[in-house]
Amino acid sequence: MGRILFGFIVGVALLPIVGWTLLSRGRMPVAVTDPPIPYEDVIAGKALHMRIDKELIQMPPLQPDEKNFVAGARIYAEKCAVCHGYHGKPSALGDAMFPAAPSLWEKHQNSPAVGVSDDPPGETYWKVANGIRLTGMPEFRSQLSNDAMWQVSLLLANADKPLPPEALLLLRGEALPRAARISTATTREDAKIQAETPGAATRAASDRQGGTQR
């Protein structure tokens, strides 16, 4: 028993020495092509899931409806597709990362889940909002509104279900029809006006309608 305890103490004491030796000699696996450190994925994954479980928001503040799916698809196409791929078009860039960025529109081999549709929306929201250290996943809390982060999270949670045609166009990297682009621009314009001048959005909409009639 004494020898086992002594060996354990020596092993623990040697860990920082071995680590510093590898570090000082430039041997630490820091390149994407390097093999992972033993148990690296287990330790990192456990720490991540424990943190998310602690801070998970159980009830999304938005509904999984067509409006939010289309808005989420627009955000996904602008911010996420470059690493996580489009619908039916995996990202070569994401595959070259370490760890590889998951393809969020591919069906799992042994389940009907697509991407992260088997995760609760609150888990995806946490990852979108906070990012994940040393993975290439950025935090979007400083780039997107809270509603926008929930919209893309709800979209991904429903990736295994039928989605609105307008959302699918965006998710396939295709341009929206001109009428849809005009509608979107109008909505953004009204929102901006309303935020700056209460009551002005209604007047702007009336002015546009009057201009159309003229």
Buried (B, 14 or more C-beta within 10 A) or exposed (E): EEEEEEEEEEEEEEEEEEEEEEEEEEEEEEEEEEEEEEEEEEEBEEEBEEEBEEEBBEEBEBEBEEEBBBBBBBBBBEBBBEBBBBBEEBBEBBEEBBBBBBBBBBBEEEEEBBBBBBBBBBBBBBBBBBBBEEBBBBBBEEEBEEEBBBBBBBBBBBBBEEBBEBBBBBBBEEEBEEEBEEEBEEEEBBEEBBEEEEEBBEEBBEEEEEEEEE
